[in-house]
Amino acid sequence: MVPRLLWREEVPTTTITSDAVAEKPASHRVLTLGDIAGRESGGLVVLLVAVGALTLASDTFLTGGNLANLARQVAIFGIIAVGQLLVILTAGIDLSVGSVLGLAGAVTAQLLVAGWPVVVAIAVGVAIGAALGVANGLLVTRAKLPPFIATLGMLGIARGVVLVITDAKTVQGLPEGFQQIANGTVLGVPNLLLIAAAVVLIVWFVLTRTVFGRYVYAVGSNPESARLAGVPVTAVTIAVYTISGLLAGLGGVLLTSRLGAGIPTAGTGFELNAIAACVIGGASLFGAKGGALGAATGALIMGVLNNGGNLLAINAFYLQIAIGVLILVAVGFDQWNSRVRQ
């Protein structure tokens, strides 16, 4: 038999009236730049302020000739920066992009001087960059070397190889058609700007609209959790270093085309500029935060500062100080924002 319930505590009840179910008025909030642009909003603000200040300070800043020159200067940095961004998103770093750029450009120049077809020489230069990127990825994933050490070693290897094969001499006598690739225009728009914009848009699409892009962010957030969730962490890591090397090789080819010569010291310090562009554009060196448009914005900020400094005859050393301050502020803001969210 089921025992009878001898005692039961009264359950308080609530009478619902029409006033209680009245809908609350919807709250309206004004969209901010941060809501629209995300982490890139800070870089966009800095860029707008810099452009506005230089427009007021110099009459030649907004001229067509200066803007075309600025676009050519920024384009190559932007291409390298978005490649660097992919590595940074996985919580890695690629210090070899500058040397890879120099090697790819010098090899392309030597092949052209030897009479190779332009398309084949360009393909070889870009392939060299991709191959060195694969080597970086294997050193990080298979040899288990820290990204800093692996790419630092590749920096020295690539720079040493380019100095050996060129005997530290400039490679000259490149075909006019090859030089037109970087120095030509389409409807008044520099070719370099069009190429850089295409690269940035492709990387943006990959990161925001593809499974591979989600894998990249997952690896940078927590590689062990990503592995347990079925993400091919090793393959993704090798892929981002390969793409970084490939874009560095492309940058080397374009820089050689722009200069009309293969310079063995080309690309020196470019790796630091690429990292700075990513950080200023909102990327986190701890991984999983940042975007292609932000990296391009960071490269544009640095280009605008350098261009404006030249127009206003500002000492280049002060510009280096300004860029260093921007990096510290960007990283400091990212750390503060992370602590606030926690």
NUBA-7390 format. One record per residue (C-alpha): residue in one letter; x, y, z. Coordinates in steps of 0.02 Angstrom, whole numbers, always signed. Example, Ala and Ser with C-alpha at 12.3 -4.5 7.8 and 13.67 -1.06 7.14 Angstrom:
% NUBA-7390
@residuo: A&east: +615&north: -225&up: +390 .
@residuo: S&east: +684&north: -53&up: +357 .
//
This chain:
% NUBA-7390
@residuo: M&east: +0&north: +0&up: +0 .
@residuo: V&east: +53&north: +178&up: -35 .
@residuo: P&east: +61&north: +277&up: +128 .
@residuo: R&east: -59&north: +421&up: +140 .
@residuo: L&east: +9&north: +596&up: +145 .
@residuo: L&east: -29&north: +658&up: +321 .
@residuo: W&east: +38&north: +835&up: +305 .
@residuo: R&east: +70&north: +955&up: +162 .
@residuo: E&east: +145&north: +1127&up: +168 .
@residuo: E&east: +46&north: +1260&up: +80 .
@residuo: V&east: +122&north: +1316&up: -82 .
@residuo: P&east: +116&north: +1504&up: -105 .
@residuo: T&east: +27&north: +1558&up: -261 .
@residuo: T&east: +34&north: +1716&up: -361 .
@residuo: T&east: -109&north: +1794&up: -454 .
@residuo: I&east: -57&north: +1860&up: -623 .
@residuo: T&east: -144&north: +2019&up: -673 .
@residuo: S&east: -151&north: +2106&up: -839 .
@residuo: D&east: -27&north: +2236&up: -775 .
@residuo: A&east: +102&north: +2102&up: -736 .
@residuo: V&east: +101&north: +2033&up: -911 .
@residuo: A&east: +111&north: +2200&up: -995 .
@residuo: E&east: +256&north: +2204&up: -1112 .
@residuo: K&east: +405&north: +2308&up: -1063 .
@residuo: P&east: +452&north: +2441&up: -1187 .
@residuo: A&east: +595&north: +2384&up: -1298 .
@residuo: S&east: +758&north: +2468&up: -1254 .
@residuo: H&east: +852&north: +2551&up: -1396 .
@residuo: R&east: +1040&north: +2563&up: -1402 .
@residuo: V&east: +1141&north: +2666&up: -1525 .
@residuo: L&east: +1261&north: +2562&up: -1629 .
@residuo: T&east: +1443&north: +2607&up: -1601 .
@residuo: L&east: +1594&north: +2588&up: -1712 .
@residuo: G&east: +1647&north: +2442&up: -1603 .
@residuo: D&east: +1483&north: +2352&up: -1639 .
@residuo: I&east: +1510&north: +2372&up: -1825 .
@residuo: A&east: +1697&north: +2349&up: -1845 .
@residuo: G&east: +1738&north: +2242&up: -1691 .
@residuo: R&east: +1920&north: +2238&up: -1638 .
@residuo: E&east: +1968&north: +2339&up: -1793 .
@residuo: S&east: +1875&north: +2491&up: -1728 .
@residuo: G&east: +2024&north: +2558&up: -1630 .
@residuo: G&east: +2135&north: +2550&up: -1784 .
@residuo: L&east: +2003&north: +2636&up: -1889 .
@residuo: V&east: +1992&north: +2779&up: -1765 .
@residuo: V&east: +2181&north: +2801&up: -1764 .
@residuo: L&east: +2183&north: +2797&up: -1955 .
@residuo: L&east: +2046&north: +2927&up: -1971 .
@residuo: V&east: +2132&north: +3042&up: -1847 .
@residuo: A&east: +2300&north: +3024&up: -1936 .
@residuo: V&east: +2223&north: +3056&up: -2107 .
@residuo: G&east: +2127&north: +3207&up: -2043 .
@residuo: A&east: +2279&north: +3281&up: -1958 .
@residuo: L&east: +2391&north: +3259&up: -2110 .
@residuo: T&east: +2257&north: +3330&up: -2224 .
@residuo: L&east: +2257&north: +3489&up: -2121 .
@residuo: A&east: +2445&north: +3495&up: -2099 .
@residuo: S&east: +2497&north: +3462&up: -2279 .
@residuo: D&east: +2424&north: +3523&up: -2443 .
@residuo: T&east: +2502&north: +3380&up: -2541 .
@residuo: F&east: +2440&north: +3233&up: -2436 .
@residuo: L&east: +2276&north: +3209&up: -2530 .
@residuo: T&east: +2349&north: +3237&up: -2702 .
@residuo: G&east: +2334&north: +3096&up: -2829 .
@residuo: G&east: +2521&north: +3073&up: -2846 .
@residuo: N&east: +2551&north: +3058&up: -2659 .
@residuo: L&east: +2404&north: +2940&up: -2632 .
@residuo: A&east: +2467&north: +2828&up: -2774 .
@residuo: N&east: +2640&north: +2825&up: -2695 .
@residuo: L&east: +2564&north: +2788&up: -2525 .
@residuo: A&east: +2463&north: +2644&up: -2599 .
@residuo: R&east: +2620&north: +2566&up: -2675 .
@residuo: Q&east: +2713&north: +2582&up: -2510 .
@residuo: V&east: +2574&north: +2506&up: -2405 .
@residuo: A&east: +2524&north: +2367&up: -2525 .
@residuo: I&east: +2673&north: +2254&up: -2496 .
@residuo: F&east: +2666&north: +2279&up: -2307 .
@residuo: G&east: +2481&north: +2238&up: -2311 .
@residuo: I&east: +2510&north: +2075&up: -2406 .
@residuo: I&east: +2643&north: +2019&up: -2282 .
@residuo: A&east: +2538&north: +2076&up: -2134 .
@residuo: V&east: +2387&north: +1968&up: -2176 .
@residuo: G&east: +2501&north: +1818&up: -2197 .
@residuo: Q&east: +2579&north: +1855&up: -2028 .
@residuo: L&east: +2404&north: +1874&up: -1956 .
@residuo: L&east: +2360&north: +1694&up: -1996 .
@residuo: V&east: +2509&north: +1634&up: -1897 .
@residuo: I&east: +2472&north: +1752&up: -1752 .
@residuo: L&east: +2293&north: +1690&up: -1744 .
@residuo: T&east: +2361&north: +1517&up: -1701 .
@residuo: A&east: +2465&north: +1595&up: -1561 .
@residuo: G&east: +2624&north: +1581&up: -1666 .
@residuo: I&east: +2745&north: +1704&up: -1743 .
@residuo: D&east: +2840&north: +1709&up: -1908 .
@residuo: L&east: +3003&north: +1806&up: -1898 .
@residuo: S&east: +3065&north: +1744&up: -2067 .
@residuo: V&east: +2947&north: +1838&up: -2184 .
@residuo: G&east: +3071&north: +1979&up: -2218 .
@residuo: S&east: +3212&north: +1861&up: -2266 .
@residuo: V&east: +3095&north: +1749&up: -2365 .
@residuo: L&east: +3038&north: +1904&up: -2459 .
@residuo: G&east: +3218&north: +1949&up: -2500 .
@residuo: L&east: +3262&north: +1773&up: -2558 .
@residuo: A&east: +3107&north: +1754&up: -2667 .
@residuo: G&east: +3137&north: +1923&up: -2748 .
@residuo: A&east: +3322&north: +1891&up: -2782 .
@residuo: V&east: +3290&north: +1719&up: -2858 .
@residuo: T&east: +3153&north: +1791&up: -2969 .
@residuo: A&east: +3271&north: +1928&up: -3027 .
@residuo: Q&east: +3411&north: +1805&up: -3066 .
@residuo: L&east: +3294&north: +1694&up: -3167 .
@residuo: L&east: +3231&north: +1841&up: -3268 .
@residuo: V&east: +3408&north: +1900&up: -3305 .
@residuo: A&east: +3448&north: +1722&up: -3361 .
@residuo: G&east: +3307&north: +1734&up: -3488 .
@residuo: W&east: +3169&north: +1635&up: -3403 .
@residuo: P&east: +2989&north: +1680&up: -3448 .
@residuo: V&east: +2912&north: +1808&up: -3330 .
@residuo: V&east: +2769&north: +1695&up: -3275 .
@residuo: V&east: +2885&north: +1549&up: -3236 .
@residuo: A&east: +3007&north: +1659&up: -3139 .
@residuo: I&east: +2864&north: +1731&up: -3035 .
@residuo: A&east: +2796&north: +1557&up: -3000 .
@residuo: V&east: +2967&north: +1498&up: -2941 .
@residuo: G&east: +2986&north: +1648&up: -2826 .
@residuo: V&east: +2816&north: +1622&up: -2747 .
@residuo: A&east: +2846&north: +1434&up: -2733 .
@residuo: I&east: +3009&north: +1465&up: -2639 .
@residuo: G&east: +2914&north: +1568&up: -2512 .
@residuo: A&east: +2783&north: +1431&up: -2492 .
@residuo: A&east: +2917&north: +1296&up: -2474 .
@residuo: L&east: +3005&north: +1392&up: -2335 .
@residuo: G&east: +2836&north: +1415&up: -2252 .
@residuo: V&east: +2809&north: +1227&up: -2256 .
@residuo: A&east: +2980&north: +1205&up: -2176 .
@residuo: N&east: +2932&north: +1326&up: -2037 .
@residuo: G&east: +2770&north: +1232&up: -2007 .
@residuo: L&east: +2860&north: +1064&up: -1998 .
@residuo: L&east: +2988&north: +1133&up: -1876 .
@residuo: V&east: +2848&north: +1194&up: -1764 .
@residuo: T&east: +2735&north: +1042&up: -1774 .
@residuo: R&east: +2853&north: +895&up: -1802 .
@residuo: A&east: +3015&north: +953&up: -1723 .
@residuo: K&east: +2914&north: +1036&up: -1583 .
@residuo: L&east: +3020&north: +1194&up: -1591 .
@residuo: P&east: +2945&north: +1355&up: -1522 .
@residuo: P&east: +2883&north: +1464&up: -1667 .
@residuo: F&east: +3000&north: +1604&up: -1614 .
@residuo: I&east: +3154&north: +1492&up: -1625 .
@residuo: A&east: +3102&north: +1400&up: -1783 .
@residuo: T&east: +3066&north: +1557&up: -1883 .
@residuo: L&east: +3215&north: +1650&up: -1811 .
@residuo: G&east: +3326&north: +1511&up: -1877 .
@residuo: M&east: +3240&north: +1520&up: -2047 .
@residuo: L&east: +3268&north: +1708&up: -2046 .
@residuo: G&east: +3456&north: +1681&up: -2037 .
@residuo: I&east: +3456&north: +1538&up: -2163 .
@residuo: A&east: +3356&north: +1631&up: -2295 .
@residuo: R&east: +3456&north: +1791&up: -2276 .
@residuo: G&east: +3620&north: +1696&up: -2286 .
@residuo: V&east: +3565&north: +1602&up: -2442 .
@residuo: V&east: +3514&north: +1760&up: -2534 .
@residuo: L&east: +3681&north: +1844&up: -2493 .
@residuo: V&east: +3775&north: +1690&up: -2555 .
@residuo: I&east: +3682&north: +1668&up: -2720 .
@residuo: T&east: +3692&north: +1853&up: -2762 .
@residuo: D&east: +3866&north: +1879&up: -2691 .
@residuo: A&east: +3784&north: +2024&up: -2596 .
@residuo: K&east: +3763&north: +2118&up: -2760 .
@residuo: T&east: +3608&north: +2195&up: -2838 .
@residuo: V&east: +3532&north: +2096&up: -2982 .
@residuo: Q&east: +3492&north: +2219&up: -3122 .
@residuo: G&east: +3429&north: +2216&up: -3301 .
@residuo: L&east: +3252&north: +2156&up: -3273 .
@residuo: P&east: +3126&north: +2156&up: -3417 .
@residuo: E&east: +3016&north: +2309&up: -3435 .
@residuo: G&east: +2859&north: +2202&up: -3438 .
@residuo: F&east: +2902&north: +2130&up: -3267 .
@residuo: Q&east: +2928&north: +2304&up: -3194 .
@residuo: Q&east: +2757&north: +2359&up: -3257 .
@residuo: I&east: +2673&north: +2230&up: -3144 .
@residuo: A&east: +2704&north: +2335&up: -2989 .
@residuo: N&east: +2723&north: +2507&up: -3068 .
@residuo: G&east: +2576&north: +2501&up: -3189 .
@residuo: T&east: +2397&north: +2558&up: -3160 .
@residuo: V&east: +2221&north: +2504&up: -3207 .
@residuo: L&east: +2104&north: +2652&up: -3237 .
@residuo: G&east: +2221&north: +2758&up: -3133 .
@residuo: V&east: +2226&north: +2636&up: -2987 .
@residuo: P&east: +2399&north: +2563&up: -2949 .
@residuo: N&east: +2415&north: +2377&up: -2986 .
@residuo: L&east: +2496&north: +2349&up: -2817 .
@residuo: L&east: +2343&north: +2417&up: -2729 .
@residuo: L&east: +2227&north: +2304&up: -2828 .
@residuo: I&east: +2334&north: +2150&up: -2791 .
@residuo: A&east: +2345&north: +2192&up: -2606 .
@residuo: A&east: +2157&north: +2222&up: -2595 .
@residuo: A&east: +2124&north: +2055&up: -2678 .
@residuo: V&east: +2238&north: +1965&up: -2556 .
@residuo: V&east: +2158&north: +2049&up: -2405 .
@residuo: L&east: +1982&north: +2009&up: -2464 .
@residuo: I&east: +2027&north: +1827&up: -2498 .
@residuo: V&east: +2103&north: +1805&up: -2324 .
@residuo: W&east: +1953&north: +1895&up: -2247 .
@residuo: F&east: +1835&north: +1776&up: -2337 .
@residuo: V&east: +1935&north: +1623&up: -2283 .
@residuo: L&east: +1937&north: +1677&up: -2101 .
@residuo: T&east: +1754&north: +1727&up: -2090 .
@residuo: R&east: +1663&north: +1613&up: -2212 .
@residuo: T&east: +1755&north: +1447&up: -2217 .
@residuo: V&east: +1781&north: +1298&up: -2103 .
@residuo: F&east: +1969&north: +1322&up: -2116 .
@residuo: G&east: +1951&north: +1497&up: -2044 .
@residuo: R&east: +1856&north: +1428&up: -1894 .
@residuo: Y&east: +1991&north: +1298&up: -1872 .
@residuo: V&east: +2124&north: +1435&up: -1867 .
@residuo: Y&east: +2034&north: +1526&up: -1726 .
@residuo: A&east: +2002&north: +1363&up: -1635 .
@residuo: V&east: +2187&north: +1315&up: -1638 .
@residuo: G&east: +2235&north: +1487&up: -1574 .
@residuo: S&east: +2106&north: +1480&up: -1435 .
@residuo: N&east: +2151&north: +1309&up: -1365 .
@residuo: P&east: +2244&north: +1183&up: -1473 .
@residuo: E&east: +2208&north: +1036&up: -1358 .
@residuo: S&east: +2022&north: +1071&up: -1354 .
@residuo: A&east: +2024&north: +1095&up: -1542 .
@residuo: R&east: +2110&north: +926&up: -1564 .
@residuo: L&east: +1982&north: +840&up: -1454 .
@residuo: A&east: +1844&north: +922&up: -1557 .
@residuo: G&east: +1915&north: +845&up: -1716 .
@residuo: V&east: +2013&north: +993&up: -1784 .
@residuo: P&east: +2171&north: +939&up: -1878 .
@residuo: V&east: +2285&north: +1050&up: -1775 .
@residuo: T&east: +2447&north: +996&up: -1858 .
@residuo: A&east: +2381&north: +1020&up: -2035 .
@residuo: V&east: +2307&north: +1190&up: -1994 .
@residuo: T&east: +2470&north: +1248&up: -1914 .
@residuo: I&east: +2574&north: +1194&up: -2064 .
@residuo: A&east: +2447&north: +1276&up: -2180 .
@residuo: V&east: +2455&north: +1448&up: -2097 .
@residuo: Y&east: +2646&north: +1450&up: -2102 .
@residuo: T&east: +2639&north: +1396&up: -2284 .
@residuo: I&east: +2519&north: +1537&up: -2328 .
@residuo: S&east: +2627&north: +1661&up: -2233 .
@residuo: G&east: +2780&north: +1605&up: -2331 .
@residuo: L&east: +2685&north: +1608&up: -2495 .
@residuo: L&east: +2626&north: +1787&up: -2467 .
@residuo: A&east: +2802&north: +1837&up: -2415 .
@residuo: G&east: +2865&north: +1763&up: -2579 .
@residuo: L&east: +2731&north: +1859&up: -2674 .
@residuo: G&east: +2783&north: +2016&up: -2583 .
@residuo: G&east: +2964&north: +1985&up: -2634 .
@residuo: V&east: +2915&north: +1967&up: -2817 .
@residuo: L&east: +2812&north: +2128&up: -2811 .
@residuo: L&east: +2948&north: +2225&up: -2722 .
@residuo: T&east: +3075&north: +2169&up: -2851 .
@residuo: S&east: +2957&north: +2224&up: -2988 .
@residuo: R&east: +2931&north: +2393&up: -2905 .
@residuo: L&east: +3116&north: +2426&up: -2880 .
@residuo: G&east: +3166&north: +2355&up: -3049 .
@residuo: A&east: +3307&north: +2256&up: -2969 .
@residuo: G&east: +3340&north: +2111&up: -2852 .
@residuo: I&east: +3415&north: +2181&up: -2692 .
@residuo: P&east: +3491&north: +2051&up: -2574 .
@residuo: T&east: +3452&north: +2156&up: -2419 .
@residuo: A&east: +3270&north: +2186&up: -2468 .
@residuo: G&east: +3144&north: +2147&up: -2333 .
@residuo: T&east: +3259&north: +2181&up: -2185 .
@residuo: G&east: +3148&north: +2226&up: -2038 .
@residuo: F&east: +2987&north: +2189&up: -2132 .
@residuo: E&east: +2943&north: +2051&up: -2009 .
@residuo: L&east: +2934&north: +2177&up: -1867 .
@residuo: N&east: +2827&north: +2294&up: -1972 .
@residuo: A&east: +2709&north: +2151&up: -2012 .
@residuo: I&east: +2691&north: +2103&up: -1829 .
@residuo: A&east: +2666&north: +2286&up: -1782 .
@residuo: A&east: +2530&north: +2306&up: -1915 .
@residuo: C&east: +2436&north: +2155&up: -1847 .
@residuo: V&east: +2446&north: +2215&up: -1667 .
@residuo: I&east: +2397&north: +2394&up: -1708 .
@residuo: G&east: +2253&north: +2324&up: -1810 .
@residuo: G&east: +2181&north: +2231&up: -1660 .
@residuo: A&east: +2263&north: +2059&up: -1666 .
@residuo: S&east: +2316&north: +1976&up: -1504 .
@residuo: L&east: +2486&north: +1893&up: -1492 .
@residuo: F&east: +2403&north: +1762&up: -1382 .
@residuo: G&east: +2301&north: +1700&up: -1530 .
@residuo: A&east: +2120&north: +1686&up: -1591 .
@residuo: K&east: +2088&north: +1873&up: -1597 .
@residuo: G&east: +2102&north: +1984&up: -1750 .
@residuo: G&east: +2052&north: +1996&up: -1932 .
@residuo: A&east: +2120&north: +2027&up: -2105 .
@residuo: L&east: +2043&north: +2200&up: -2119 .
@residuo: G&east: +2123&north: +2248&up: -1953 .
@residuo: A&east: +2295&north: +2192&up: -2012 .
@residuo: A&east: +2273&north: +2293&up: -2172 .
@residuo: T&east: +2217&north: +2443&up: -2069 .
@residuo: G&east: +2373&north: +2427&up: -1961 .
@residuo: A&east: +2484&north: +2424&up: -2115 .
@residuo: L&east: +2394&north: +2576&up: -2183 .
@residuo: I&east: +2418&north: +2669&up: -2018 .
@residuo: M&east: +2605&north: +2639&up: -2023 .
@residuo: G&east: +2612&north: +2690&up: -2206 .
@residuo: V&east: +2515&north: +2850&up: -2173 .
@residuo: L&east: +2629&north: +2896&up: -2027 .
@residuo: N&east: +2786&north: +2867&up: -2130 .
@residuo: N&east: +2716&north: +2959&up: -2280 .
@residuo: G&east: +2657&north: +3105&up: -2175 .
@residuo: G&east: +2824&north: +3114&up: -2087 .
@residuo: N&east: +2912&north: +3130&up: -2254 .
@residuo: L&east: +2793&north: +3265&up: -2313 .
@residuo: L&east: +2814&north: +3364&up: -2152 .
@residuo: A&east: +3002&north: +3333&up: -2143 .
@residuo: I&east: +2986&north: +3249&up: -1974 .
@residuo: N&east: +3137&north: +3154&up: -1911 .
@residuo: A&east: +3112&north: +2969&up: -1951 .
@residuo: F&east: +3170&north: +2923&up: -1776 .
@residuo: Y&east: +3019&north: +3010&up: -1702 .
@residuo: L&east: +2907&north: +2907&up: -1815 .
@residuo: Q&east: +2986&north: +2748&up: -1747 .
@residuo: I&east: +2947&north: +2810&up: -1572 .
@residuo: A&east: +2766&north: +2845&up: -1621 .
@residuo: I&east: +2744&north: +2671&up: -1696 .
@residuo: G&east: +2821&north: +2593&up: -1540 .
@residuo: V&east: +2700&north: +2689&up: -1430 .
@residuo: L&east: +2554&north: +2631&up: -1538 .
@residuo: I&east: +2608&north: +2450&up: -1516 .
@residuo: L&east: +2619&north: +2467&up: -1326 .
@residuo: V&east: +2450&north: +2554&up: -1318 .
@residuo: A&east: +2368&north: +2422&up: -1428 .
@residuo: V&east: +2436&north: +2276&up: -1327 .
@residuo: G&east: +2399&north: +2362&up: -1162 .
@residuo: F&east: +2220&north: +2397&up: -1215 .
@residuo: D&east: +2197&north: +2217&up: -1268 .
@residuo: Q&east: +2259&north: +2154&up: -1099 .
@residuo: W&east: +2148&north: +2277&up: -1005 .
@residuo: N&east: +1997&north: +2228&up: -1110 .
@residuo: S&east: +2029&north: +2043&up: -1075 .
@residuo: R&east: +2038&north: +2074&up: -888 .
@residuo: V&east: +1876&north: +2172&up: -892 .
@residuo: R&east: +1785&north: +2031&up: -982 .
@residuo: Q&east: +1850&north: +1904&up: -857 .
//
